[in-house]
Amino acid sequence: MQLDSVKSVLHRFRNSYIPRLPATLSEVDISLEWQPDNGGNQFLRYVTLMPIKVLIFVTDRALTELALPEH
């Protein structure tokens, strides 16, 4: 198999399970399947509504560290 052919196969496979990138903020919609981290822990914590969309990603460990008095 030639390199271009292998690249095409890999791109088709990747595109079959990874959602396409949104073109605008209003198209940003992260399904429940993509919200946890690789360990299954909650990673996407908060999403604001439009017109200004803010997504907050944070692990439990990072929240614990931020809650320590020296921060």
KAWOSUL-V667995 format. One record per helix or strand. SS is the DSSP state (helix for helix, strand for strand). FROM is the first residue (numbers start at 1). LEN is the number of residues. If there is no record, write none. Layout:
# KAWOSUL-V667995
ss=SS from=FROM len=LEN
ss=SS from=FROM len=LEN
This chain:
# KAWOSUL-V667995
ss=helix from=3 len=15
ss=helix from=25 len=3
ss=helix from=32 len=3
ss=strand from=36 len=1
ss=strand from=42 len=1
ss=strand from=44 len=4
ss=strand from=55 len=3
ss=helix from=60 len=8
